[in-house]
């Protein structure tokens, strides 16, 4: 019994060390390309808005979604980007019919005054890595400004750097910790997975016909 408890304790310590190490490595690696201020960001042709549901689990508005839309609209209105790629999941196991992150993001941006002609939907952003890679492979960008909360940007830009990309991040307002604990716990696991993704060097799950921003009509 004592040996079993000792093994379990050691396993928990090892797991904790792995999670903490992954968190620290990813945060440190991405720190120099994440910006809180518009003045610190060089303009880019496109911003990439990472998807999330507009609704929280309780049915109310999801502040992560709201703050990302606010930050993306701010970038566009201040001339930092000419186009916005809204990348997320269109359908998902366990989701109701009609779940569509990219369309929800587009509609919310239009409501904030961003023209529909400047917004391109990426329906195959099933994971952060897919969204990052597709912005370059499918939408033809050399560099994008990624928009999300800081903790999410750290992981996204760690993955971008690992693939030799020059992306930078613009920080959306975060959610108070008392409301965001489940999200932060999921992020801890996602960071470990990000390290594995870098070792595997996986391509995006889905390719697609190239889209030329400003030439091809928005999807």
N, C-alpha and C positions, 0 to 999 in steps of 0.2 A: 504493500500500500504506500509506504513512504517513498519507494523508488518511483512509483507511478506519479505521485504528487510532485516529486522533484523533476521528473521529465516534463510534466505538464508546465511547471513553473519556468523551466529553461526554455521550453517552446514558446511560451508567452513573452519571455524576455527577448528571445531572438526575433519574434514577430514584431514586437515593439521597436526594436532597434532597426529592423528593415523599413518599417513605415516611417520612423523619424528620419532615417538616413535618406530615404527617397524624397521626403518632403524638403529637407534641407538642401540636397543637391539640386533639385529642380528649381527651388526658389533662388538660389545663388546663381545658377546658370542663366536665368532669364532676367535678372534684376536690371541689367544695363540697357534693355530694349523695351522696358515698360515705362510709360509716361502718364503722369497725373495731370499735366498741364498741356494745353493746346500749343503753347508757344515752343514747347520742346520737341514737337513732332514735325519732321519734314513732310511736305505734302506727298501724297501717293495717288495713283489713278483710282485705286479702289480701297474701300474699307470692307472688312469681313466681319459680319455680326454672327457670333456663335449662338446657336439656337437653344431655346428652352421653352417650356409650355407657358402660355400667357396666364394660365390659372394655377394657383397653388392647390395642394392636395385637399384642402378644406373647401375649395370652390371659389375662394376670393381671388383677387388679382395677385399675380406672382410678382413680387418686387424685383426679383432678378431680371425678369423679362422687361418690366417697365424701365428700369435703370439702364439696361443695355440699349433700348430704343432711344431713350433720352440722349445717351452718349453718342450714338450713331448719328442722330439728327444734328447734334451739336457739331460734330466733325464736318458733316456735309454743309451746313449753313455757314460755317466759317471757312469754307473753301479748302479744307484739308484733303478732301477726296471728291472726285467727280462722280463716282458710282459707289453703290453699296451692294455687296453680295450677302444675301441673308441665307444662311446655311443651317439646315436642321433636318429633322425627321418628319416625314409626311404621314406615315402609318407606323404603328408599333404594336407588338403583342401586348395585350392588356389595355390598349387604348380604344376609345370608342371610335366608331366610323366617323370620318370627317376630320380627324386630328391632323393638323397641318401647320407645323411650326413656321416654315418659310412664308406661307401666305399670311399667317397671323402677324408676322414681323413686317411684311410689306405693307399690309393694311394700316398697321399702327404708325409706320413711318410716313405714309401718305397723310394720315390724320395730323401729323406734326409739320406738314408742309413740304415734305420731300417729294418731288415729282415721280410718278410711276415709271417714267422713262429712264430714271437713274437707278432703279432697283432691279436686281437680277436674283431670281430664286434658285437655290441649289437644293434639290429635293433629296440628295443622297449624302447629306451630312449626318450619317448614322452615329458617328463618333467624332471626337475632336480631331483626331489625326486625319480622318477622311475630309473634313471641312478644310483643313490647312492644305493638304496636298491637292485637292480638287481646285482650290482657288488658283493654283499655279498650272496644273496639268490641263484642266478643262477650260478655265476662264483666262488662261494665258498671262497671268500676272507675274512679274519679276519680284515685286514686293507689295505686300498689302499691310494695312493697319488693322490689326485684329482688335475687336471690341468685346469686352466681357468684364466680369469682376476680376480683381487682381489675382486671387487664388487660381482662377481658371486660366487667366492669361499666362501665369507662370508655367503651367503644364503645356499649354498650346505652343508657347514660344520656345520652350525646351525642345519640343518635338520638331518645330520648324528649324531651329538651329541644328539639330541632329541630322536633318536632311539637307543642310547646306543652304537654307533659305535666309533671306534678309528681312523678314517680317519684323514689325514692331507692334507694340500694343498700346491702346488707349484705355485707361481704367474707367469702368462704369462704377457708379456708387455701389458700395457693398450693403449687405443686409445685416442688421444688428444680430450679434451672435446668438441671442436667445431665440431668434426665429430661424437661424441658419445652421443649427447643430447637425441635423440629418444630412444636409448638403455637404458640410465640411467632413463628416465621417465618410461619406461616399467618395469625396475627393482624396482622402487618405489612401483608399484602395486603388483609385484611378491612377495615382502617382506611381504606385508599384507597377501597375499594368503598363504605364508609359515607359518605364525602364525596360520592360520586356519587349514592348513594341519597337523600341530602338534597337534591341539586339536582333529582333526578327527582320527588321527593315521591310515591313509589309507595305505593299502598294494600297491605294484606296480600294474598297470593296467593289466599287463600280466606276467605270470610266465614263465615256460618253462623247458625243460629238463636240468638238471645240466651239466655244462661244466667245465671240469678239465683242468686248464691251464697247458700247457706243456705235457699233456697226450692225451687229445682230440685234433684233428686237428683244427686249427683256422677256425672259421665260416666265 
